[in-house]
Amino acid sequence: MNNKDKISFEDALRDLEEIVDNLNNDELDLEKAISAYEKGMELKKICEQRLEEAKLRIENIKDENETNLKN
């Protein structure tokens, strides 16, 4: 398991927001801006994965409850 697998949704989102703020401030040189953008895209992907995992968990809970109510 690497660090990307360990980061929480909230931490990834916080880091992503910080990167966006830094990019919007226009204070980064080109290379740092590109690196920040690359990291931001990785964090975006992590956030999307965490949200998808949460959605699936919620759907499973909902399905289990509906099955239990029918029985």
PyMOL commands that place a pseudoatom at each C-alpha (Angstrom):
pseudoatom trace, name=CA, resn=MET, resi=1, chain=A, elem=C, hetatm=0, pos=[0.000, 0.000, 0.000]
pseudoatom trace, name=CA, resn=ASN, resi=2, chain=A, elem=C, hetatm=0, pos=[1.501, 3.353, -0.982]
pseudoatom trace, name=CA, resn=ASN, resi=3, chain=A, elem=C, hetatm=0, pos=[0.817, 6.811, 0.423]
pseudoatom trace, name=CA, resn=LYS, resi=4, chain=A, elem=C, hetatm=0, pos=[-1.903, 7.451, -2.143]
pseudoatom trace, name=CA, resn=ASP, resi=5, chain=A, elem=C, hetatm=0, pos=[-3.851, 4.498, -0.758]
pseudoatom trace, name=CA, resn=LYS, resi=6, chain=A, elem=C, hetatm=0, pos=[-3.593, 5.864, 2.789]
pseudoatom trace, name=CA, resn=ILE, resi=7, chain=A, elem=C, hetatm=0, pos=[-4.662, 9.478, 2.264]
pseudoatom trace, name=CA, resn=SER, resi=8, chain=A, elem=C, hetatm=0, pos=[-8.199, 10.292, 3.322]
pseudoatom trace, name=CA, resn=PHE, resi=9, chain=A, elem=C, hetatm=0, pos=[-10.692, 12.089, 1.126]
pseudoatom trace, name=CA, resn=GLU, resi=10, chain=A, elem=C, hetatm=0, pos=[-10.574, 15.114, 3.409]
pseudoatom trace, name=CA, resn=ASP, resi=11, chain=A, elem=C, hetatm=0, pos=[-6.775, 15.324, 3.355]
pseudoatom trace, name=CA, resn=ALA, resi=12, chain=A, elem=C, hetatm=0, pos=[-6.637, 14.894, -0.417]
pseudoatom trace, name=CA, resn=LEU, resi=13, chain=A, elem=C, hetatm=0, pos=[-9.284, 17.565, -0.904]
pseudoatom trace, name=CA, resn=ARG, resi=14, chain=A, elem=C, hetatm=0, pos=[-7.499, 19.963, 1.456]
pseudoatom trace, name=CA, resn=ASP, resi=15, chain=A, elem=C, hetatm=0, pos=[-4.210, 19.438, -0.412]
pseudoatom trace, name=CA, resn=LEU, resi=16, chain=A, elem=C, hetatm=0, pos=[-5.968, 19.897, -3.742]
pseudoatom trace, name=CA, resn=GLU, resi=17, chain=A, elem=C, hetatm=0, pos=[-7.556, 23.158, -2.589]
pseudoatom trace, name=CA, resn=GLU, resi=18, chain=A, elem=C, hetatm=0, pos=[-4.141, 24.416, -1.470]
pseudoatom trace, name=CA, resn=ILE, resi=19, chain=A, elem=C, hetatm=0, pos=[-2.662, 23.593, -4.877]
pseudoatom trace, name=CA, resn=VAL, resi=20, chain=A, elem=C, hetatm=0, pos=[-5.499, 25.396, -6.645]
pseudoatom trace, name=CA, resn=ASP, resi=21, chain=A, elem=C, hetatm=0, pos=[-4.939, 28.458, -4.452]
pseudoatom trace, name=CA, resn=ASN, resi=22, chain=A, elem=C, hetatm=0, pos=[-1.206, 28.404, -5.213]
pseudoatom trace, name=CA, resn=LEU, resi=23, chain=A, elem=C, hetatm=0, pos=[-1.837, 28.102, -8.940]
pseudoatom trace, name=CA, resn=ASN, resi=24, chain=A, elem=C, hetatm=0, pos=[-4.355, 30.957, -8.831]
pseudoatom trace, name=CA, resn=ASN, resi=25, chain=A, elem=C, hetatm=0, pos=[-1.864, 33.243, -7.059]
pseudoatom trace, name=CA, resn=ASP, resi=26, chain=A, elem=C, hetatm=0, pos=[0.474, 33.174, -10.076]
pseudoatom trace, name=CA, resn=GLU, resi=27, chain=A, elem=C, hetatm=0, pos=[3.462, 33.054, -7.721]
pseudoatom trace, name=CA, resn=LEU, resi=28, chain=A, elem=C, hetatm=0, pos=[4.860, 29.732, -8.962]
pseudoatom trace, name=CA, resn=ASP, resi=29, chain=A, elem=C, hetatm=0, pos=[7.436, 29.520, -11.711]
pseudoatom trace, name=CA, resn=LEU, resi=30, chain=A, elem=C, hetatm=0, pos=[6.550, 27.372, -14.701]
pseudoatom trace, name=CA, resn=GLU, resi=31, chain=A, elem=C, hetatm=0, pos=[8.189, 24.142, -13.513]
pseudoatom trace, name=CA, resn=LYS, resi=32, chain=A, elem=C, hetatm=0, pos=[6.665, 24.398, -10.036]
pseudoatom trace, name=CA, resn=ALA, resi=33, chain=A, elem=C, hetatm=0, pos=[3.276, 25.182, -11.559]
pseudoatom trace, name=CA, resn=ILE, resi=34, chain=A, elem=C, hetatm=0, pos=[3.472, 22.114, -13.799]
pseudoatom trace, name=CA, resn=SER, resi=35, chain=A, elem=C, hetatm=0, pos=[4.495, 19.920, -10.860]
pseudoatom trace, name=CA, resn=ALA, resi=36, chain=A, elem=C, hetatm=0, pos=[1.681, 21.344, -8.751]
pseudoatom trace, name=CA, resn=TYR, resi=37, chain=A, elem=C, hetatm=0, pos=[-0.801, 20.742, -11.567]
pseudoatom trace, name=CA, resn=GLU, resi=38, chain=A, elem=C, hetatm=0, pos=[0.383, 17.144, -11.907]
pseudoatom trace, name=CA, resn=LYS, resi=39, chain=A, elem=C, hetatm=0, pos=[0.017, 16.529, -8.174]
pseudoatom trace, name=CA, resn=GLY, resi=40, chain=A, elem=C, hetatm=0, pos=[-3.384, 18.210, -8.260]
pseudoatom trace, name=CA, resn=MET, resi=41, chain=A, elem=C, hetatm=0, pos=[-4.566, 15.836, -10.964]
pseudoatom trace, name=CA, resn=GLU, resi=42, chain=A, elem=C, hetatm=0, pos=[-3.410, 12.869, -8.865]
pseudoatom trace, name=CA, resn=LEU, resi=43, chain=A, elem=C, hetatm=0, pos=[-5.288, 14.241, -5.857]
pseudoatom trace, name=CA, resn=LYS, resi=44, chain=A, elem=C, hetatm=0, pos=[-8.387, 14.795, -7.996]
pseudoatom trace, name=CA, resn=LYS, resi=45, chain=A, elem=C, hetatm=0, pos=[-8.260, 11.154, -9.025]
pseudoatom trace, name=CA, resn=ILE, resi=46, chain=A, elem=C, hetatm=0, pos=[-7.910, 10.060, -5.393]
pseudoatom trace, name=CA, resn=CYS, resi=47, chain=A, elem=C, hetatm=0, pos=[-10.897, 12.207, -4.397]
pseudoatom trace, name=CA, resn=GLU, resi=48, chain=A, elem=C, hetatm=0, pos=[-12.978, 10.726, -7.199]
pseudoatom trace, name=CA, resn=GLN, resi=49, chain=A, elem=C, hetatm=0, pos=[-11.989, 7.200, -6.142]
pseudoatom trace, name=CA, resn=ARG, resi=50, chain=A, elem=C, hetatm=0, pos=[-12.873, 7.869, -2.498]
pseudoatom trace, name=CA, resn=LEU, resi=51, chain=A, elem=C, hetatm=0, pos=[-16.250, 9.302, -3.523]
pseudoatom trace, name=CA, resn=GLU, resi=52, chain=A, elem=C, hetatm=0, pos=[-16.968, 6.300, -5.747]
pseudoatom trace, name=CA, resn=GLU, resi=53, chain=A, elem=C, hetatm=0, pos=[-16.043, 3.935, -2.902]
pseudoatom trace, name=CA, resn=ALA, resi=54, chain=A, elem=C, hetatm=0, pos=[-18.371, 5.826, -0.553]
pseudoatom trace, name=CA, resn=LYS, resi=55, chain=A, elem=C, hetatm=0, pos=[-21.173, 5.724, -3.119]
pseudoatom trace, name=CA, resn=LEU, resi=56, chain=A, elem=C, hetatm=0, pos=[-20.812, 1.955, -3.498]
pseudoatom trace, name=CA, resn=ARG, resi=57, chain=A, elem=C, hetatm=0, pos=[-20.806, 1.451, 0.270]
pseudoatom trace, name=CA, resn=ILE, resi=58, chain=A, elem=C, hetatm=0, pos=[-23.981, 3.516, 0.603]
pseudoatom trace, name=CA, resn=GLU, resi=59, chain=A, elem=C, hetatm=0, pos=[-25.651, 1.567, -2.208]
pseudoatom trace, name=CA, resn=ASN, resi=60, chain=A, elem=C, hetatm=0, pos=[-24.685, -1.721, -0.528]
pseudoatom trace, name=CA, resn=ILE, resi=61, chain=A, elem=C, hetatm=0, pos=[-26.092, -0.571, 2.803]
pseudoatom trace, name=CA, resn=LYS, resi=62, chain=A, elem=C, hetatm=0, pos=[-29.289, 0.542, 1.092]
pseudoatom trace, name=CA, resn=ASP, resi=63, chain=A, elem=C, hetatm=0, pos=[-29.618, -2.778, -0.753]
pseudoatom trace, name=CA, resn=GLU, resi=64, chain=A, elem=C, hetatm=0, pos=[-29.013, -4.772, 2.445]
pseudoatom trace, name=CA, resn=ASN, resi=65, chain=A, elem=C, hetatm=0, pos=[-31.644, -2.777, 4.312]
pseudoatom trace, name=CA, resn=GLU, resi=66, chain=A, elem=C, hetatm=0, pos=[-34.181, -3.224, 1.524]
pseudoatom trace, name=CA, resn=THR, resi=67, chain=A, elem=C, hetatm=0, pos=[-33.503, -6.973, 1.483]
pseudoatom trace, name=CA, resn=ASN, resi=68, chain=A, elem=C, hetatm=0, pos=[-33.899, -7.175, 5.258]
pseudoatom trace, name=CA, resn=LEU, resi=69, chain=A, elem=C, hetatm=0, pos=[-37.189, -5.285, 5.117]
pseudoatom trace, name=CA, resn=LYS, resi=70, chain=A, elem=C, hetatm=0, pos=[-38.567, -7.722, 2.530]
pseudoatom trace, name=CA, resn=ASN, resi=71, chain=A, elem=C, hetatm=0, pos=[-37.721, -10.727, 4.727]
for i in range(1, 71): cmd.bond("trace and resi %d" % i, "trace and resi %d" % (i + 1))
show_as sticks, trace
zoom trace
